[in-house]
Amino acid sequence: MEMMSWVNKICLLFIFLWMQFTVVAQKGKYYLKEGDMYISIEKKINQKELNDFIRQYDLKELSLPKLLESNNDDSLKLAGWSVATNSKTLLLIKKTLQPLDDISNTTYRVKVSSASASSSARFPSVNNSVVYGINHFKTKNSFIVADSTVIFNLNDYLLAKKVVLSGSFNNWNPDSILMQKTNTGWTTTMKLTPGKYWYKFVIDGKWITDPDNRLTENDGEGFINSVFYVTNHTFFLPGYSKAKKVLLAGSFNNWDSWLFKSIPLDKTNTGWIKNVYLAEGTHTYRFIINKKWIEDPNSQKLPNEYGEFNSYLTIGKPFYFLLKGFPNAGKVILSGSFNHWRTDELYMQKTDSGWHLPYVLGPGNYSYKFIVDGLTVIDSTGKQISSKDENITTLIIEPNFTFNLKGYSDAKNVYLAGDFNQWDTHSLPMNKTKDGWEIRVNLSLGKHLYKFIVDGNWILDPNNTLWEQNFNRTGNSVLWLEKF
């Protein structure tokens, strides 16, 4: 109650200050009236005045330019606003202000903005949720990448006086990367490591997505950005010159071979090829030719559930799984969240002291178990054991963040669940401390959603005022990780 009272006081102070400083732009106005927030914009406002108005009062999430041009109010509704008037000369939108007591009502919730979150945090080039990526351009295969140097190109716009490249790689600075004019358009180069990047072009002050790039993404605030992957692996299948189409499917895309989710390879004079970004870890895959699934003839193999083999590749360093003892065992299998708990793929190797298997995993949060001649056994390497199943072991590779929950000293067990462990309810058991509970996990830079589970009850983080609504209307705590 004390926390909500404090939040309400801040909210009331916020409202008071807004009432004292009614905002008037040349052709735009931002004001309060009878408990409602209003924004009015004259339709004759020019682009620069509109951009200045949006930038000054942090209104990017409303996507006002799109609303003025096309009457598309999706972003408006998402932020809890509604259109009061939309005439030929005036756009008037409003939003009702209410206290923050009712967590189940997003329409009346004052948004707790993460304005402090930097671009590198909002747009991390390497993210646990990004397992793979391919580029999709209209008239070219991709931007050219050589020795970590990416050549960005913009065709046409030859009458422009100034063209700038801006994106997640330079904190969306609209002035720092000037493009050079050519006889066909504009070009510039950037040094980038493998990963996912968001970008736009700024043409004489006007921001546009890349017209040649089919891959775009909403930034969560109503703006669309072009997306480019700096790839780190090339799939190549030699021959098959008479094939009409060759597809790629693997663990990285959940073995999806449907028309709109498949990964088509590009035909060359010597075979079929596709440049792909892959996260650190072990990736199994196969090629599909005329609905027939085949192995990569030049790859390593792992057995699959059909009595055949899948090709696989690794990116990163191996983690050594060890199981001591069991000298008389005939077969020991490693099964975990990293291979969807399969029991027909990872066969461990016998040693003088037990069994071991090197397996490449990227930084992350995992669970696993050993199966000895059909029976699950306890890990003997001293890793943390999940209390739901004493034979399931928690593995955190490169932990970099500690979650703390104060109090709840009488709780029998407390778990952490979030988007970083697919909301698994028992894979991240928290450790009891003298003043509460804690666990150290691996997180990528950027936004994360999470909750604590105390003796089976889901709760928000009481020490974090930042949250957002979920499908069940119970809310999730929000964490922005800007640096390690």
C-alpha positions in Angstrom: 0.0 0.0 0.0 2.8 2.3 0.8 4.3 1.8 -2.7 1.0 2.4 -4.5 0.5 5.6 -2.4 3.9 6.8 -3.5 3.1 6.0 -7.1 -0.1 7.9 -6.9 1.6 10.9 -5.5 4.0 10.9 -8.3 1.1 10.6 -10.8 -0.7 13.5 -9.2 2.4 15.6 -9.2 2.9 14.7 -12.9 -0.7 15.8 -13.7 -0.3 19.0 -11.7 2.9 20.0 -13.6 1.2 19.2 -16.9 -1.7 21.4 -15.9 0.6 24.3 -15.0 2.5 24.0 -18.2 0.0 23.6 -21.0 2.0 22.9 -24.2 1.3 25.0 -27.3 3.2 24.4 -30.5 2.8 26.6 -33.6 0.2 24.2 -35.1 0.0 21.6 -32.4 -1.3 21.7 -28.8 -0.8 19.3 -25.9 -3.0 20.1 -22.9 -5.2 18.7 -20.0 -9.0 19.4 -19.7 -11.4 17.9 -17.1 -9.1 14.8 -16.4 -8.3 14.1 -20.0 -5.1 14.6 -22.0 -5.6 16.1 -25.4 -3.5 16.5 -28.5 -4.7 18.7 -31.3 -2.8 19.1 -34.6 -3.8 21.3 -37.5 -3.7 19.4 -40.8 -1.7 22.2 -42.4 1.3 21.5 -40.1 4.4 20.8 -42.1 6.8 17.8 -41.7 9.4 19.7 -39.7 6.9 21.3 -37.3 5.3 17.8 -36.8 8.7 16.1 -36.2 9.7 18.9 -33.7 6.4 18.5 -31.9 6.7 14.7 -31.7 10.4 14.9 -30.6 9.8 17.6 -28.0 7.0 15.8 -26.1 8.1 12.2 -26.8 5.1 11.2 -28.8 6.8 8.6 -31.1 4.6 5.7 -29.9 1.5 7.4 -31.3 2.7 7.3 -34.9 1.1 10.6 -35.7 2.5 10.9 -39.2 0.9 7.7 -40.2 -2.4 8.7 -38.6 -2.4 12.1 -40.4 -1.6 10.4 -43.8 -3.8 7.3 -43.7 -6.1 7.6 -40.7 -4.5 4.4 -39.4 -5.0 4.5 -35.6 -3.6 1.1 -34.5 -0.7 2.7 -32.6 -3.0 5.2 -31.1 -5.3 2.6 -29.7 -2.4 0.5 -28.5 -1.3 3.4 -26.3 -4.7 4.0 -24.9 -5.7 7.0 -27.0 -8.8 7.6 -29.1 -9.8 10.0 -31.9 -12.1 12.8 -30.7 -12.2 14.8 -34.0 -10.7 14.1 -37.4 -11.8 16.7 -39.9 -10.2 18.2 -43.0 -8.5 20.9 -40.9 -8.0 19.4 -37.4 -7.0 16.1 -35.7 -7.9 15.9 -32.0 -7.1 12.9 -29.9 -7.5 12.3 -26.2 -6.6 9.9 -23.3 -8.1 9.7 -19.8 -5.8 10.0 -16.8 -6.5 7.7 -13.9 -4.5 6.5 -10.8 -2.4 3.4 -11.2 -4.3 1.3 -8.7 -6.1 -0.8 -11.3 -3.4 -2.9 -12.9 -5.9 -4.8 -15.0 -6.9 -1.7 -17.0 -4.3 -0.7 -19.6 -6.6 1.9 -21.2 -6.3 4.2 -18.2 -2.8 3.4 -17.2 -0.2 6.2 -17.4 2.6 4.6 -19.3 5.9 4.2 -17.4 8.2 5.2 -20.2 11.7 3.7 -20.5 13.1 6.9 -22.0 16.4 6.1 -20.3 16.8 2.9 -22.2 19.5 3.5 -24.8 19.3 2.4 -28.4 21.9 -0.3 -27.8 19.5 -1.7 -25.1 16.3 -1.4 -27.2 18.0 -2.8 -30.3 20.7 -5.3 -29.3 22.4 -6.8 -32.3 22.8 -10.1 -30.5 19.8 -11.2 -28.5 18.8 -14.5 -26.9 15.5 -14.4 -28.8 17.1 -14.1 -32.2 18.2 -17.6 -33.2 18.6 -17.0 -36.9 18.0 -14.4 -39.6 18.1 -14.1 -43.4 17.9 -11.0 -45.6 15.2 -10.3 -48.1 15.8 -7.6 -50.7 13.7 -6.9 -53.8 16.3 -6.3 -56.5 19.5 -7.6 -55.0 20.6 -10.5 -52.8 21.8 -8.3 -49.9 24.2 -5.6 -49.0 27.7 -6.7 -49.7 29.7 -7.7 -46.6 33.5 -8.3 -46.7 35.8 -8.5 -43.7 33.1 -7.2 -41.3 32.5 -4.2 -43.6 29.0 -3.7 -44.8 28.3 -1.6 -47.9 24.9 0.1 -47.5 23.3 1.2 -50.8 20.3 3.4 -51.5 19.2 3.5 -55.2 17.9 6.6 -56.9 17.1 9.9 -55.0 19.7 11.6 -57.2 18.1 15.0 -56.6 18.6 14.8 -52.9 21.1 17.2 -51.3 22.0 15.1 -48.3 21.4 11.5 -47.4 22.3 10.0 -44.1 22.3 6.4 -42.8 20.9 6.0 -39.3 20.2 3.0 -37.2 20.7 0.9 -34.1 24.5 0.8 -34.7 24.9 4.6 -34.1 22.1 5.3 -31.6 19.9 6.6 -34.5 22.0 9.7 -34.9 20.6 11.5 -38.0 23.9 13.2 -38.8 26.9 11.0 -38.1 27.0 8.7 -41.2 26.8 10.7 -44.4 26.3 8.7 -47.6 28.2 9.4 -50.8 26.5 10.1 -54.1 27.1 7.8 -57.0 25.7 7.6 -60.6 22.9 5.3 -59.4 22.2 6.5 -55.9 24.0 6.7 -52.5 26.4 4.5 -50.6 28.4 4.2 -47.4 30.3 1.6 -45.4 30.0 0.4 -41.8 32.1 -2.0 -39.7 29.6 -4.4 -38.1 29.9 -7.8 -36.3 27.4 -10.6 -37.0 23.9 -9.9 -35.7 20.6 -8.1 -36.4 20.5 -4.4 -37.1 17.7 -1.9 -37.6 18.2 1.1 -39.9 16.7 3.9 -41.9 17.8 6.5 -44.5 17.4 10.2 -43.8 16.9 12.1 -47.1 17.1 15.8 -46.7 15.7 15.5 -43.2 12.9 12.9 -44.1 13.2 9.5 -42.6 12.4 6.5 -44.8 12.8 2.7 -44.7 14.9 1.1 -47.4 12.5 0.8 -50.4 14.6 -2.2 -51.7 14.4 -4.2 -48.4 11.3 -6.3 -47.8 12.3 -7.0 -44.2 10.8 -4.4 -41.8 9.9 -4.4 -38.2 7.8 -2.3 -35.8 9.9 -0.9 -33.0 7.0 -1.2 -30.5 6.3 2.5 -30.6 4.5 2.7 -33.9 7.5 3.2 -36.1 8.7 0.9 -38.9 12.4 0.2 -39.4 14.3 -1.8 -42.0 16.1 -4.8 -40.7 19.5 -6.2 -41.9 21.3 -9.3 -40.7 25.1 -9.4 -40.9 25.4 -13.2 -41.6 28.0 -15.6 -40.2 27.3 -18.9 -42.0 26.9 -19.9 -45.6 24.8 -23.0 -46.4 25.9 -24.6 -49.6 24.5 -27.7 -51.5 26.5 -28.6 -54.6 24.9 -29.9 -57.7 21.1 -30.4 -58.2 21.2 -28.1 -61.2 17.8 -29.5 -62.5 16.0 -28.8 -59.2 13.4 -26.1 -59.4 13.6 -25.2 -55.7 15.8 -26.1 -52.7 14.7 -25.3 -49.2 16.5 -25.3 -45.8 14.9 -26.3 -42.5 16.4 -26.9 -39.1 16.2 -26.5 -35.4 16.8 -22.8 -35.8 13.4 -22.3 -37.5 11.6 -25.2 -35.8 12.0 -27.4 -38.9 9.4 -25.3 -40.6 9.1 -26.0 -44.4 5.8 -24.3 -45.1 5.7 -21.9 -48.1 5.7 -18.6 -46.1 8.1 -19.7 -43.4 10.6 -21.8 -45.4 14.2 -20.7 -46.1 14.7 -20.9 -49.9 18.3 -21.3 -51.2 19.6 -19.3 -54.2 20.7 -21.1 -57.3 24.3 -20.6 -58.6 26.4 -22.2 -61.4 27.7 -24.8 -59.0 24.8 -25.5 -56.6 22.5 -23.8 -54.1 23.5 -21.2 -51.5 22.1 -19.1 -48.6 23.8 -16.7 -46.2 22.3 -16.9 -42.7 22.9 -15.3 -39.3 22.9 -18.0 -36.6 23.2 -17.5 -32.9 25.9 -19.3 -30.9 25.1 -23.0 -30.3 24.4 -26.2 -32.1 22.1 -26.2 -35.1 20.7 -29.3 -36.8 19.3 -29.1 -40.3 18.4 -30.7 -43.7 17.8 -29.6 -47.2 14.4 -30.2 -49.0 14.3 -31.0 -52.7 11.0 -31.8 -54.3 9.6 -32.6 -50.9 12.4 -35.0 -50.2 14.5 -34.3 -47.1 18.3 -34.9 -47.6 21.4 -34.5 -45.5 24.2 -32.0 -46.2 26.8 -34.2 -47.9 29.7 -32.1 -46.4 28.5 -31.9 -42.8 28.7 -33.6 -39.4 25.8 -35.8 -38.5 23.5 -36.6 -35.5 20.9 -39.3 -35.4 17.2 -38.4 -35.6 13.9 -39.9 -34.6 13.4 -41.5 -38.1 16.4 -43.8 -37.9 18.3 -41.4 -40.2 20.7 -38.5 -39.6 20.5 -34.7 -39.5 23.3 -32.5 -40.5 24.6 -30.2 -37.8 27.0 -27.2 -37.3 28.3 -25.4 -34.3 29.0 -21.7 -33.6 30.9 -21.0 -30.4 32.8 -23.0 -27.7 31.7 -26.4 -26.4 30.4 -27.0 -22.9 31.5 -30.3 -21.4 28.7 -32.4 -19.9 30.1 -34.9 -17.4 28.5 -37.8 -15.6 30.7 -39.7 -13.2 30.5 -43.5 -12.6 28.2 -46.0 -14.3 31.0 -48.1 -15.8 28.6 -50.9 -16.6 26.0 -48.8 -18.4 25.3 -49.7 -22.0 24.0 -46.3 -23.2 23.9 -42.8 -21.6 21.9 -40.1 -23.3 22.0 -36.3 -22.7 18.6 -34.6 -23.0 17.8 -31.0 -22.4 15.9 -27.8 -23.2 18.6 -27.1 -25.8 17.5 -30.0 -28.0 13.8 -30.0 -27.1 14.3 -32.9 -24.6 15.0 -35.4 -27.4 16.2 -38.9 -26.2 17.5 -40.1 -29.6 20.1 -37.6 -30.5 23.0 -36.9 -28.0 24.8 -40.2 -27.0 27.5 -39.6 -24.4 31.0 -41.1 -24.7 32.4 -43.5 -22.2 35.7 -42.5 -20.3 37.7 -44.1 -17.5 35.8 -42.1 -14.9 32.3 -42.0 -16.4 30.7 -40.4 -19.4 31.1 -37.1 -21.2 29.9 -35.1 -24.2 31.2 -31.8 -25.6 28.2 -29.8 -26.8 28.2 -26.2 -28.1 25.8 -23.9 -26.3 25.6 -20.1 -26.5 25.1 -17.9 -23.4 21.7 -18.7 -21.9 19.6 -20.5 -19.4 19.1 -24.2 -19.8 17.8 -27.4 -18.1 19.0 -31.0 -18.8 19.1 -34.6 -17.5 21.1 -37.8 -18.0 19.3 -41.0 -19.0 21.3 -44.2 -18.2 19.9 -47.3 -19.8 16.5 -45.8 -19.8 16.5 -44.4 -16.3 17.0 -40.7 -15.4 19.9 -40.1 -12.9 21.1 -37.2 -10.8 23.8 -35.0 -12.2 27.0 -35.4 -10.2 28.8 -32.2 -11.3 27.3 -30.0 -8.6 25.0 -27.9 -10.8 21.8 -26.5 -9.4 18.9 -28.9 -9.2 15.4 -27.9 -10.0 13.1 -28.8 -7.1 10.2 -29.9 -9.3 12.2 -32.9 -10.6 15.3 -33.7 -8.7 16.8 -35.3 -11.8 16.5 -32.1 -13.8 19.5 -29.8 -13.6 19.7 -26.0 -14.2 22.6 -24.8 -16.3 23.3 -21.1 -16.6 26.1 -20.2 -19.2 27.7 -16.9 -18.6 25.4 -15.5 -15.9 25.4 -11.7 -16.0 22.4 -10.5 -14.0 21.0 -11.2 -10.5 17.3 -11.1 -9.7 16.3 -10.4 -6.1 13.0 -10.9 -4.3 13.0 -9.4 -0.8 11.0 -11.0 2.0 8.9 -14.2 1.6 11.0 -15.9 4.2 8.2 -18.4 4.9 7.9 -19.5 1.3 8.9 -23.1 0.6 10.0 -22.5 -3.0 10.4 -19.5 -5.3 11.0 -19.6 -9.1 11.8 -17.0 -11.7 10.0 -17.2 -15.1 10.3 -14.9 -18.1 10.9 -14.6 -21.8 14.5 -15.6 -21.2 13.5 -19.2 -20.2 10.2 -19.4 -22.3 8.2 -18.9 -19.1 9.1 -22.3 -17.7 7.7 -22.5 -14.2 10.4 -24.7 -12.7 13.7 -24.3 -14.6 15.0 -21.4 -12.6 14.6 -22.1 -8.8 15.7 -19.1 -6.7 18.1 -19.5 -3.7 17.1 -18.4 -0.3 19.1 -15.7 1.4 19.0 -13.9 4.7 16.7 -11.3 3.4 14.8 -13.0 0.6 15.5 -14.9 -2.6 17.9 -14.5 -5.5 19.2 -16.1 -8.7 21.9 -15.2 -11.2 21.0 -15.8 -14.8 22.1 -14.9 -18.3 20.3 -12.0 -20.0 20.9 -10.3 -23.3 20.8 -6.5 -23.7 17.4 -5.1 -24.2 13.9 -5.6 -22.9 12.8 -8.6 -20.8 9.5 -9.6 -19.2 9.4 -11.7 -16.0 7.5 -12.6 -12.8 8.2 -14.5 -9.6 6.3 -17.7 -8.6 6.0 -18.0 -4.8 4.6 -21.3 -3.7 2.7 -21.5 -7.0 1.5 -17.9 -7.0 2.6 -15.6 -9.8 3.6 -12.1 -8.6 5.0 -9.0 -10.1 8.4 -7.8 -8.8 7.4 -5.5 -5.8 10.6 -3.5 -6.2 10.1 -2.7 -9.9 7.5 -0.1 -10.8 7.9 -0.8 -14.5 5.4 -3.3 -15.9 3.1 -3.9 -18.9 -0.1 -5.8 -19.5 -0.2 -9.4 -20.6 -2.8 -11.6 -22.2 -4.2 -12.7 -18.8 -4.5 -9.1 -17.7 -2.3 -9.8 -14.7 0.8 -7.8 -15.9 4.4 -8.7 -16.3 7.4 -6.9 -14.7 9.6 -5.2 -17.3 13.4 -5.0 -17.2 15.5 -3.0 -19.6 19.1 -4.2 -19.5 21.3 -1.4 -20.9 24.8 -2.7 -20.0 26.4 -5.6 -18.1 
